[in-house]
Amino acid sequence: MVHFVGAGPGAKDLITLRGKSLIEEADVIIYAGSLVNPELLDYAKENCEIHDSSKLNLDEVIELIKAAENEGKTTIRLHTGDPCLYGAIREQMDILDDLGISYDSTPGVSSFCGAAAALNMEYTLPGVSQSVIITRMEGKTPVPAKESIEALASHGATMVFFLSSFDTKGLSERLIKSGISPKTPCAIVYKATWPQEKSFICTLETLYETAVKNDIHKTALIIVGEAVSQNGYDKSKLYAPDFTTEFRTGTDKNANSKQ
């Protein structure tokens, strides 16, 4: 059996209880190299076989899994954050399907949640932004044309960029050219929840300067949108004294229970 496990955003204690339990029981762990906090491997049992997948190609990862299966061992494929986001797990699962090897998934706390925690930030502020776009710049992996930076920017939603800190200059220029104000608040969060965590608030026009000044060019999330400023929002109707919900009668008897 293979368990795909989300390692969480970085901090050792931010893995789920289920994920920790699976690591403790594993016979083989294949973890995503420097993207996963090595302290998580402290949870593994003494005789667990551990492999760093950053040094392996896909075929080599599969060979390790096949060898473990032939010996009746349990394998953990430990991915950063939540494996469903930029985890390259589908290609592994398709091969396991072809081989008749069973697997399941355990979710993890994504780094975009860790970044919000680092900033004490709420992404969805009433009256400011009620949507979050999770995306990336094209690099070695292309991005569909309909999901280009320019196309997504037109929505005006809060944008969280993974795998894009290598070109903050290009990102800033493209967003500004797409019509987003240069004064739009931005945040850069480096290694969210790790001991090395650093976060910086800037604007779209100072994004590149901020990244260069603080030597950030990888392992960082970039957040763009008015929500970064954490002001100018409307209070939630859910807790308004005059708002009636399924569980509480408000002072306005005519109010409905829609949020």
C-alpha positions in Angstrom: 0.0 0.0 0.0 1.2 3.5 -0.8 0.0 6.5 1.1 0.4 10.0 -0.4 0.8 12.3 2.6 0.8 16.1 2.8 3.7 17.2 4.9 2.2 20.6 5.6 3.8 24.0 4.9 7.0 23.3 6.9 6.6 23.4 10.7 7.1 19.9 12.1 3.9 20.2 14.2 1.7 21.3 11.3 1.4 17.8 9.8 -2.0 16.3 10.4 -2.5 13.6 13.1 -3.2 11.1 10.4 -0.1 12.0 8.4 2.1 11.7 11.5 0.5 8.3 12.3 1.2 7.0 8.8 4.8 8.2 9.0 5.3 6.4 12.3 4.0 3.2 10.8 5.8 3.4 7.4 8.4 0.9 6.3 9.6 3.1 3.4 9.4 6.9 3.1 10.1 8.7 -0.2 10.1 12.4 0.6 10.2 15.5 -1.6 13.7 16.6 -0.7 14.4 20.2 0.5 10.7 21.0 0.1 9.8 18.9 3.1 11.1 19.8 6.6 13.5 16.9 7.5 12.4 17.1 11.1 9.3 15.3 10.0 11.4 12.2 9.4 12.1 12.1 13.2 8.6 10.6 13.4 9.7 7.5 11.4 10.6 4.3 13.1 14.2 3.3 13.6 14.3 0.7 10.8 12.4 2.8 8.2 14.0 3.1 4.8 14.1 6.7 3.7 14.8 8.2 0.3 15.1 11.8 -1.0 13.1 12.0 -4.2 14.9 15.2 -5.3 17.7 12.9 -6.4 15.4 10.5 -8.2 13.4 10.6 -11.5 9.9 9.2 -11.8 11.0 5.8 -12.9 13.3 5.5 -10.0 10.6 6.5 -7.5 8.3 3.8 -9.0 11.0 1.2 -8.7 11.4 1.9 -5.0 7.6 1.6 -4.6 7.5 -1.7 -6.6 10.3 -3.1 -4.5 8.5 -2.3 -1.3 5.3 -3.8 -2.5 7.1 -7.0 -3.5 8.3 -7.2 0.1 4.9 -6.5 1.6 6.0 -3.1 2.9 4.0 0.1 3.4 5.3 3.2 1.5 4.7 6.9 2.3 5.1 9.3 -0.5 5.7 12.5 1.5 4.9 15.7 -0.5 5.1 19.3 0.6 2.0 21.2 1.7 -1.1 19.5 0.3 -0.2 17.1 -2.5 -3.2 18.2 -4.6 -1.4 21.5 -5.3 1.6 21.3 -7.6 2.5 17.9 -6.1 2.9 16.0 -9.4 0.9 13.1 -7.9 -1.4 12.2 -10.7 1.4 10.9 -12.9 2.5 8.6 -10.1 -1.1 7.4 -9.4 -1.7 6.6 -13.0 1.4 4.3 -13.0 0.3 2.7 -9.8 -3.1 2.0 -11.3 -1.4 0.3 -14.2 0.7 -1.8 -11.8 -2.3 -2.7 -9.7 -0.8 -1.1 -6.6 -3.3 0.4 -4.1 -2.9 3.9 -2.8 -4.7 6.7 -0.9 -4.2 10.3 -0.1 -3.9 12.2 3.2 -4.3 16.0 2.8 -2.0 18.5 4.4 -2.0 22.2 5.3 -1.1 24.1 2.2 1.7 26.7 2.2 -0.9 29.3 1.1 -2.6 28.8 4.4 0.7 29.0 6.2 1.5 32.2 4.4 -1.8 33.7 5.6 -1.0 32.6 9.1 2.4 34.3 8.9 0.7 37.6 8.0 -2.3 37.1 10.3 -4.3 37.6 7.1 -7.8 36.7 6.0 -8.0 36.1 2.2 -11.7 36.6 1.9 -12.7 40.0 3.3 -16.3 41.0 2.7 -16.5 44.0 0.4 -12.8 43.5 -0.7 -12.4 40.0 -2.1 -14.4 36.9 -1.8 -12.3 34.7 -4.2 -8.7 33.4 -4.2 -6.9 32.5 -7.3 -4.1 30.0 -6.8 -1.8 30.0 -9.8 1.8 30.2 -11.0 4.0 31.8 -13.7 5.0 29.6 -16.5 8.5 28.2 -16.2 9.7 24.7 -17.1 6.0 23.8 -16.8 3.8 25.7 -19.2 0.5 27.4 -18.2 -2.6 27.1 -20.4 -3.3 30.4 -22.3 -6.7 30.9 -20.7 -4.9 30.8 -17.3 -2.3 33.4 -18.2 -1.4 36.0 -15.6 -3.2 38.6 -17.7 -6.4 36.6 -18.0 -6.6 35.8 -14.3 -5.8 39.3 -13.3 -9.0 40.5 -14.9 -11.1 38.9 -12.2 -9.8 41.3 -9.5 -9.6 38.5 -7.0 -6.9 37.9 -4.4 -4.1 36.1 -6.2 -1.6 33.7 -4.7 1.4 32.8 -6.8 3.3 29.5 -6.2 6.6 28.8 -7.9 6.9 32.3 -9.2 9.5 34.0 -6.9 12.2 33.3 -9.5 10.8 36.2 -11.6 9.2 38.9 -9.4 10.2 41.5 -12.0 8.3 39.8 -14.8 5.4 39.1 -12.6 5.1 42.7 -11.5 5.4 44.1 -15.0 2.8 41.7 -16.4 0.3 42.4 -13.7 0.7 46.1 -14.1 0.4 45.9 -17.9 -2.8 43.8 -17.4 -4.4 46.8 -15.6 -3.8 46.2 -12.0 -2.7 49.3 -10.1 1.0 49.6 -9.3 -0.1 50.6 -5.8 -1.9 47.3 -5.2 -0.7 45.7 -1.9 1.4 42.6 -2.1 3.1 40.2 0.2 6.1 37.9 -0.1 6.3 35.1 2.4 9.5 33.0 2.4 9.3 29.5 3.8 6.0 30.0 5.6 6.0 28.3 9.1 9.6 27.2 8.8 12.1 28.5 11.4 13.6 30.6 8.5 10.2 32.2 7.7 10.3 35.8 6.5 7.4 38.0 5.3 7.3 41.4 3.7 4.5 43.7 2.7 5.1 45.9 -0.4 3.2 47.1 -3.4 3.1 45.7 -6.9 5.5 48.3 -8.1 8.0 47.5 -5.3 7.7 43.8 -5.5 10.9 43.1 -7.4 12.9 45.6 -5.3 11.6 44.0 -2.1 12.5 40.5 -3.3 16.0 41.5 -4.4 16.7 43.5 -1.2 15.9 40.4 0.9 17.5 37.9 -1.4 14.3 36.0 -2.2 14.2 34.1 -5.4 12.7 30.7 -4.5 10.6 28.9 -1.9 8.3 31.9 -1.4 4.7 32.7 -2.1 3.6 36.0 -3.5 0.2 37.4 -2.6 -1.4 40.2 -4.7 -4.6 42.0 -4.0 -6.3 44.6 -1.9 -7.0 42.0 0.8 -3.3 42.1 1.7 -3.9 45.5 3.4 -6.5 43.9 5.7 -8.6 47.1 5.8 -11.6 48.7 4.2 -13.7 45.6 4.6 -17.3 45.1 5.7 -18.0 43.2 8.9 -19.4 39.7 8.5 -23.2 39.5 8.5 -22.9 36.2 10.4 -22.1 37.9 13.7 -24.1 41.1 13.2 -26.5 41.6 16.1 -29.5 42.2 13.7 -28.8 39.1 11.6 -30.8 36.0 12.0 -29.2 32.6 11.4 -30.3 29.0 11.9 -28.9 29.2 15.4 -29.6 32.7 16.6 -32.4 35.2 16.3 -31.3 38.7 15.4 -32.9 42.0 16.3 -34.1 42.4 12.7 -36.9 39.9 12.5 -37.1 40.4 8.7 -33.5 39.4 8.0 -33.0 36.1 6.3 -30.4 33.6 7.1 -28.3 34.0 4.0 -24.6 34.9 4.7 
